[in-house]
Amino acid sequence: MNGDERRGDGRAAHVGGLAFAVDLPDLGAAREAVGAIGDAVDMLKVGLELFVEAGPDAVRLGELTDRPVFLDLKLHDIPETVDRAVARACALGARLLTVHASGGGAMLERAASRATREGTGLSIVAVTVLTSLDDVDLSGMGVDGGVEPHVLRLARLAWSAGVRAFVSSPREVVRLRGELGPSALLVTPGIRPSVAASPGEDQKRVATASQAVRDGADWLVVGRPIRDARDRRAAAEAIRVEIAKARAEQGRATA
């Protein structure tokens, strides 16, 4: 499936690639980082911290490098409220918008339907289980059976509601790809260089870029390894090279 086909039914901005998580405290710092990285990434992800600080101006960061913006707000509210929020995200020009799959079928259906009706190319992305959670955390929340079965349950729920894009950790990509097939768009955070996790790491289900690509991820979301690098552009380019190499090897293996 090529990028035009995915745009045609509103599933994604384009095929996939490297998304930089602009997890910075204010618009000035964000602009500096985005300007330094330039076109070394394929998409910018704006999360809660920056959006709460800067609002719609944060979404306009994409104009600095002509890159689409992934608005990662993880909406989880009553269907009417989420419906209206989706409309506003469409008006801002965002290309991806996250909602929690645990918000339920009615909420998911309203979100997906509103995005389609607005016709701006926005895709709703269902968040399954946060990468900061593991089996023990879920058990403490009353969810038995472990992370992977719960990810699959939530993904099936979202799929039945009309959602075709999903966030999950690298650990669940293989199962999701097998469960949902090639038309699903898989967004994978928790991407790290091939070194040990940093002391402040709070994501528990992580993987390298090459492994995530081999497992079937489309968009790879990278934050700290680029944000905290001495040379942000070089760090982004290195990950992009790793992604391209993994995809080339994957293509040869299936040829």
Secondary structure by P-SEA (a helix, b strand, c coil): ccaaaaaaacccccccccccccccccaaaaaaaaaaacccccbbbbcaaaaaacccccccccccccbbbbbcccccccaaaaaaaaaaaaaacccbbbbbccccaaaaaaaaaaaaaaccbbbbbbbcccccccaaaaaaaccccccaaaaaaaaaaaaaaccccccccccaaaaaaaaccccbbbbbccccccccccccccccccccaaaaaaacccbbbbcccccccccaaaaaaaaaaaaaaaaaaaaaaac
